[in-house]
Amino acid sequence: MDWTVLTEATVLGNSPLRWLLAVVLVVVTMAALRALRGLARRRLRAMADRTKNVFDDVLSDLLAGVRAPLMLAIGLWVGSRALDLPADLSGTLNTAITLVLILQAALWGNRALQVTMEHYRRADGMDGSRKTTLSALTFLGRLALFSLLLILALDNLGIDITALLAGIGIGAVAIGLALQNILGDLFASLSIVLDKPFEIGDFIIVDDLLGTVENVGLRTTRVRALSGEQLVFSNNDLIQSRIRNYKRMAERRVVFGLGVVYGTAPERLREIPEVVREIVEARSPVRFDRAHFKSFGAFSLDFEVVYWMLDPDYTTYMDVQQEINLALVDAFAERDIEFAFPTQSIILEPVSVRAGGPEGYAAGA
């Protein structure tokens, strides 16, 4: 056998041995990539089973989405390093590999969006309105992703995209200005869905408005006020406001005051903090904090009482406060302690007869 054929003959400027080396590199690279993909998937899947975050789930699914064309493209790129190809053929090969990478990036991006949104849809029994919001945001994300990758693909195919980018830029600015409020509300809706400052059923206070959240839509959030009417908030305005979420209150701090009349005996005044403590501690679920003789009021001797409701429910708090008030009425009646109420005392003193007094003025008259 004439071995010189393998070393001296050329195909597209490369000997058969170099072509054979290139083929071996392609096969070895594809096999190594397949093995690494399998190993990484097993590791990530085991990690995903132990954790609840979405990051490892996304990575596992992205590895599962690595297709044979991508591994072939990487193998061809590695194999081409062993060859001395003509410029036009090398350029065509690089373009083809780049297009395969762009296609794989499109598949990865689409899958990442899908897995992430499915994770949030399953979280906490998400209602229909939020699922609609996520679907709309997923569509916008895919539109932006595929538009970007299409522009990259056209650029790699040698198409002049300068005019296209200029047109898209002008159109995007015009659309952005026209839909500024709508887009602001849309992205605010995304912030509410992902960050969860409140959820359906939460009782919130925004400025001086309060009520229960009924619906979170693409543009607005609807709240049912205590008086029955529905309050509609723009999502963008809502996330820029200070929101108090009472449903997430762990404990409720209660401060109330009471006053007794000024004629109350000192020994009774000393008894009042202890009486209040016993009454509050007898209630449940309550943690007593303090009771003090606070100040001398205009018409009363004022006491301040602080306790914690371990159940944040407002109705439970009002039931307990009512029991405390009634018990205080009974306890003060037993001790002859009078509650104070607004009073005004007028003291009349006789006016002495002196020069310049009323009689003096009468005599001078």
C-alpha positions in Angstrom: 0.0 0.0 0.0 1.3 3.4 -1.0 1.2 5.4 2.3 2.4 8.5 0.5 -1.2 9.0 -0.6 -2.2 9.7 3.0 0.5 12.3 3.5 1.0 13.9 0.1 -2.5 13.9 -1.5 -4.8 16.8 -0.6 -8.5 17.5 -0.4 -9.4 21.2 -0.2 -5.8 21.9 0.7 -5.5 19.2 3.5 -4.1 15.7 3.6 -6.3 12.7 4.3 -4.6 12.4 7.7 -5.6 15.9 8.7 -9.1 15.2 7.6 -9.1 12.0 9.6 -7.8 13.9 12.6 -10.6 16.4 12.2 -13.2 13.7 12.1 -11.7 12.1 15.2 -11.8 15.5 17.0 -15.5 16.0 16.0 -16.5 12.5 17.3 -14.5 12.8 20.5 -15.8 16.3 21.2 -19.5 15.2 20.7 -19.0 12.2 22.9 -17.4 14.3 25.6 -20.1 16.9 25.4 -22.8 14.2 25.7 -21.1 12.6 28.7 -20.7 16.0 30.4 -24.3 16.8 29.7 -25.5 13.6 31.3 -23.3 14.0 34.4 -24.3 17.6 34.9 -28.0 16.8 34.5 -27.8 14.1 37.2 -26.1 16.4 39.6 -28.5 19.2 39.0 -31.5 17.0 39.2 -30.4 15.6 42.6 -29.8 19.2 43.8 -33.2 20.3 42.5 -34.9 17.5 44.4 -33.4 18.9 47.7 -34.1 22.6 47.1 -37.2 24.7 46.3 -35.6 27.5 44.3 -36.2 27.7 40.6 -32.6 28.3 39.6 -31.4 24.7 39.6 -34.6 23.6 37.9 -34.0 26.0 35.1 -30.4 24.9 34.7 -31.4 21.2 34.6 -34.0 21.9 31.9 -31.5 24.0 29.9 -29.1 21.1 29.9 -31.9 18.8 28.8 -32.4 21.2 25.9 -28.9 20.8 24.5 -29.6 19.3 21.1 -27.4 17.2 18.9 -27.0 20.1 16.3 -25.3 22.2 19.0 -22.9 19.4 19.9 -22.2 18.8 16.2 -21.6 22.5 15.7 -19.1 22.6 18.6 -17.5 19.4 17.3 -17.1 20.9 13.8 -15.6 24.0 15.2 -13.0 22.0 17.2 -12.3 19.7 14.2 -11.9 22.7 11.8 -9.0 23.9 14.0 -7.0 20.9 12.6 -7.6 22.0 9.0 -6.4 24.7 6.8 -9.6 25.6 4.9 -10.1 28.1 2.2 -11.4 31.5 3.4 -14.8 31.2 1.8 -15.4 27.7 3.2 -14.1 28.6 6.6 -16.4 31.7 6.7 -19.4 29.6 5.6 -18.7 27.0 8.3 -18.3 29.7 11.0 -21.6 31.3 9.9 -23.4 28.0 10.1 -22.0 27.3 13.5 -23.0 30.7 14.7 -26.6 30.2 13.4 -26.8 26.9 15.2 -25.6 28.6 18.4 -28.3 31.4 17.9 -31.0 28.8 17.4 -29.8 26.9 20.6 -29.9 30.2 22.5 -33.5 30.8 21.3 -34.4 27.3 22.6 -32.7 28.0 25.9 -34.2 31.4 26.4 -37.7 30.1 25.6 -37.3 27.2 27.9 -35.9 29.4 30.7 -38.9 31.7 30.5 -41.3 28.7 30.4 -39.8 27.0 33.5 -39.6 30.3 35.5 -43.2 31.3 34.8 -44.5 27.7 35.5 -42.7 27.9 38.9 -44.5 31.1 39.8 -47.8 29.8 38.5 -47.6 26.8 40.8 -46.6 28.9 43.8 -49.2 29.5 46.5 -52.2 28.5 44.4 -51.9 31.6 42.1 -55.3 33.0 41.0 -56.4 33.3 37.4 -55.7 37.0 37.1 -52.0 36.6 38.0 -51.7 33.7 35.7 -53.0 35.9 32.9 -50.4 38.5 33.9 -47.6 36.0 33.7 -48.8 34.7 30.3 -48.8 38.2 28.9 -45.3 38.9 30.4 -44.0 35.6 29.0 -45.3 36.5 25.6 -43.5 39.9 25.8 -40.3 38.2 27.0 -40.4 35.7 24.1 -41.0 38.5 21.6 -38.0 40.5 22.8 -35.8 37.4 22.9 -36.7 36.2 19.4 -36.4 39.7 17.9 -32.9 40.1 19.3 -31.8 36.7 18.1 -33.3 37.3 14.6 -31.3 40.5 14.3 -28.2 38.6 15.3 -28.9 35.9 12.7 -29.5 38.5 10.0 -26.3 40.2 10.9 -24.3 37.0 10.7 -25.8 36.2 7.3 -24.3 39.5 6.0 -27.5 41.5 5.8 -27.1 45.2 6.6 -29.3 45.7 9.6 -28.4 49.3 10.3 -31.5 50.7 8.6 -33.6 48.0 10.3 -32.2 48.9 13.7 -32.8 52.6 13.1 -36.4 51.9 12.2 -36.9 49.6 15.1 -35.4 52.2 17.4 -37.6 55.0 16.2 -40.7 52.8 16.4 -39.8 51.6 19.9 -39.4 55.2 21.1 -42.7 56.2 19.5 -44.5 53.2 21.0 -42.8 53.7 24.4 -43.9 57.3 24.5 -47.5 56.4 23.5 -47.7 53.5 25.9 -45.6 54.9 28.7 -48.3 54.6 31.3 -49.5 51.2 30.1 -46.0 49.7 30.0 -45.3 51.2 33.5 -48.4 49.5 34.9 -47.4 46.3 33.1 -44.0 46.1 34.6 -45.4 47.1 37.9 -47.7 44.1 37.6 -44.7 41.9 37.1 -43.1 43.4 40.2 -46.2 42.7 42.3 -46.4 39.1 41.0 -42.7 38.3 41.6 -42.0 40.4 44.7 -45.4 39.8 46.4 -45.8 42.9 48.6 -49.4 41.7 48.9 -51.6 38.9 47.6 -55.3 38.2 46.9 -57.2 38.4 50.2 -54.6 40.6 52.1 -56.0 43.6 54.0 -53.9 46.6 53.0 -53.8 50.4 53.7 -52.5 52.7 51.0 -52.3 56.3 52.2 -55.7 56.9 53.7 -57.5 54.2 51.7 -57.9 50.6 53.0 -59.5 47.4 52.1 -59.1 43.8 51.0 -57.2 42.9 47.7 -59.6 41.3 45.2 -57.7 41.3 41.9 -54.3 42.0 40.5 -54.5 42.7 36.8 -52.2 43.8 34.0 -52.8 47.5 34.6 -54.8 47.8 37.9 -55.2 46.3 41.3 -58.8 46.2 42.8 -59.4 46.5 46.5 -62.7 46.1 48.3 -63.1 48.9 50.8 -64.6 48.3 54.3 -67.6 50.5 53.3 -68.3 48.2 50.3 -67.1 50.2 47.3 -64.3 48.9 45.0 -61.1 50.9 44.9 -59.1 50.7 41.7 -55.4 51.5 41.9 -52.9 51.9 39.0 -50.2 49.2 39.5 -47.5 51.8 38.9 -48.9 54.2 41.4 -49.4 51.4 43.9 -45.8 50.1 44.0 -44.6 53.7 44.5 -46.8 54.1 47.6 -46.2 53.0 51.2 -48.3 49.9 51.7 -49.2 48.5 55.1 -50.2 44.8 54.8 -52.1 43.9 58.0 -52.5 40.2 57.0 -48.8 39.7 57.5 -48.9 41.1 61.0 -47.6 38.6 63.4 -48.7 40.4 66.6 -50.8 43.5 67.3 -49.5 46.1 69.8 -52.4 47.7 71.6 -52.1 51.0 73.5 -55.1 52.5 75.4 -55.6 55.0 78.1 -58.0 55.6 80.9 -58.5 58.5 83.4 -59.9 58.8 86.9 -61.1 61.8 88.8 -58.8 64.1 90.7 -60.4 63.2 94.0 -59.2 59.6 93.9 -57.3 58.5 97.0 -53.6 58.0 96.6 -53.8 54.4 97.7 -56.4 53.7 95.0 -54.1 55.3 92.4 -51.3 52.9 93.4 -53.7 49.9 93.0 -54.8 50.7 89.5 -51.7 49.5 87.5 -51.9 46.1 89.4 -55.6 45.8 88.8 -55.1 46.5 85.1 -52.3 43.9 84.9 -54.4 41.2 86.5 -57.3 41.9 84.1 -55.2 41.9 81.0 -53.2 38.8 81.9 -56.5 36.9 82.5 -57.3 37.3 78.8 -56.1 35.1 75.9 -54.3 35.3 73.5 -52.6 38.3 75.2 -49.2 39.3 76.5 -49.2 42.1 79.0 -46.5 44.8 78.6 -47.1 47.6 81.1 -49.5 49.9 82.9 -48.4 53.3 84.3 -49.8 56.5 85.9 -48.9 58.6 82.9 -49.8 62.2 83.5 -52.0 64.9 85.1 -54.6 65.8 82.6 -56.8 68.8 82.4 -59.6 67.1 84.2 -58.3 63.6 84.9 -55.4 61.5 86.3 -54.3 59.6 83.2 -53.0 56.0 83.0 -51.5 54.3 79.9 -51.7 50.6 79.3 -49.8 48.5 76.7 -50.3 44.9 75.7 -49.8 42.6 72.7 -52.4 40.6 70.9 -50.8 37.3 69.9 -53.6 36.8 67.3 -53.5 39.7 64.8 -57.1 39.3 63.8 -59.0 42.6 64.3 -62.2 41.0 65.5 -60.4 39.0 68.1 -58.6 42.1 69.3 -61.9 44.0 69.6 -63.5 41.1 71.6 -60.6 41.1 74.0 -60.6 44.9 74.4 -64.3 44.8 75.2 -63.7 42.1 77.9 -60.9 44.3 79.4 -63.1 47.4 79.4 -66.0 45.6 81.1 -63.7 44.1 83.7 -62.3 47.5 84.4 -65.7 49.0 84.9 -66.6 46.2 87.4 -63.2 46.5 89.2 -63.4 50.2 89.6 -67.0 50.1 90.9 -65.9 47.6 93.6 -63.1 50.0 94.7 -65.2 53.2 94.4 -62.9 54.6 91.7 -64.6 57.0 89.4 -63.8 57.3 85.7 -63.1 60.9 84.7 -65.1 62.8 82.1 -64.7 66.3 80.8 -65.6 68.7 83.6 -65.1 72.4 84.5 -65.2 73.8 88.0 -66.2 77.4 88.7 -65.1 78.8 92.1 -67.0 81.8 93.4 -65.3 83.9 96.0 -66.9 87.0 97.8 -65.4 90.3 96.7 -64.3 92.5 99.7 -65.6 96.1 99.9 -62.7 98.4 99.2 -62.1 101.6 97.4 -62.4 101.1 93.7 -64.6 98.0 94.3 -68.1 97.6 93.0 -69.6 99.5 96.0 -67.1 102.3 95.7 -68.0 102.8 92.1 -71.7 102.7 93.0 -71.1 105.4 95.8 -69.1 107.5 93.4 -71.9 107.3 90.9 
